[in-house]
Amino acid sequence: MKGNAKIGFTAEAAALIRAQEGVDKYSKYFVTSRVKRTYSFYSALLSKKYFDSVFRRRAALSKDVKSLIILQKPAQVIELGCGYSTLGLDLTVKNKSLKFIETDMENVVKIKKPIIEEIIKKEKLKVNKNYILMNLDVLKDDILSSLADKIDLNKKTLIFSEGVTPYFSDAEYDRYIENIKHFMKKCRNCTLLIHERPLDKKKSMTPGLKGHIIKAATRIILRSKTKSHFNNYDNMKRYFHGKGFSHFKLAKDSNGTLLFVAKI
Ligand SMILES: C[S@@+](CC[C@H](N)C(=O)[O-])C[C@H]1O[C@@H](n2cnc3c(N)ncnc32)[C@H](O)[C@@H]1O
């Protein structure tokens, strides 16, 4: 599995976690037999307990991201690398005046669109034009110009991604932040929501050889190597201050994953 297919699989794994952990009503529509088979195989072979704890932690992140978005009360939300998350659908169905723009790579959006249409039909949802799902490669496309005709730069806005940046190299992470910063310089009432696990880069949930084997298997399941971009909180704060984010603060500790809000 290479490139886009590899990336798409991580989105399927996130949907499986949310469905299994009962985070929302709609993730089940995105769970394929491929991801179920892979999960069953590795959890039986290695440690179901370990995978369950990873699942719980990841599901807690989804719940906390959602509650922080609601707490911020934005008029517009932009999700980068939305994958098969159904948060935008859920929030816009409940709040008709909220605009929610979900974005991801073309191959993911192509698969997601018809499944969203199926959910709307089966669940008899009333969806208005404030729910938008569109292509956007955060490393190649300019966020500001891509969203120019969809967003009101004067409205209170929140921009975020969930579970995307751990798959980026440090150089890609920097490009991603520069792209967001360029957007936020024009959209002044915009808050960036980010998450990191900066404090436990070297820690393993299971120590020793078993920990290494489990880590390797997780990589195989997700077909990807995930990483933290910062050794500690101070490094992260320094990085964001250096980028011109004057308001940078910790918003929540979600089971060891730290959530931050930043403004320019
Ligand atoms: C682990 S999934 C998480 C998806 C979703 N945020 C969730 O929580 O379910 C990572 C997502 O990042 C997306 N992604 C990776 N690189 C990207 C890029 N350069 N531009 C936009 N999306 C990207 C992938 O397509 C994938 O959907």
The ligand as an ORCA input file, in Angstrom:
! r2SCAN-3c Opt
* xyz 0 1
  C      -5.526      9.621     10.401
  S      -6.493     10.355      9.172
  C      -7.504     11.392     10.184
  C      -8.743     11.805      9.480
  C      -9.715     12.627     10.314
  N      -9.167     13.884     10.695
  C     -10.187     11.849     11.503
  O      -9.906     12.245     12.636
  O     -10.846     10.852     11.293
  C      -5.390     11.500      8.384
  C      -6.033     12.300      7.271
  O      -5.122     13.300      6.832
  C      -5.311     13.473      5.451
  N      -4.130     14.116      4.861
  C      -2.863     13.648      4.834
  N      -2.073     14.479      4.148
  C      -2.854     15.508      3.733
  C      -2.627     16.690      2.978
  N      -1.425     16.973      2.495
  N      -3.675     17.516      2.747
  C      -4.903     17.223      3.233
  N      -5.186     16.124      3.948
  C      -4.179     15.274      4.199
  C      -5.508     12.045      4.959
  O      -6.077     12.001      3.684
  C      -6.391     11.478      6.044
  O      -7.752     11.637      5.751
*
